[in-house]
Amino acid sequence: MRQPGTWMTIWDDRILEHIRKEDGGRVGELQQKENIRVSNTHVSRRCKKLAEHGLLRPLGNGVYVITDEGEAYLDGEYDAENHVYLDNGVEENGGPTAGEEPGEI
């Protein structure tokens, strides 16, 4: 999941995990969860950032659902920093995955 130096925070993982578990989530409800101990404003900002990067989809009124990319990120199959799917060392297009040099496969 999260790698040092990325735009993501530990709260993002927790938000994604909760939204996946509950099949969606409202910002106000997320802030009240015991493993998400940040302000409502911070949760809202993080959800917007996750949506900008395609990991969440806003439904309106502060409600979000997880996307296929968000699911794959939590499963270790998607590099959210570089927006690429990971598949046994090879991207879907047959090239190296993020962080690998060509020929390292």
Secondary structure, 3 states (H helix, E strand, C coil): CCCCCCCCCHHHHHHHHHHHHHCCEEHHHHHCCCCCCCCHHHHHHHHHHHHHCCCEEEEECCEEEECHHHHHHHCCCEECCCCEECCCCECCCCCECCCCCCCCC
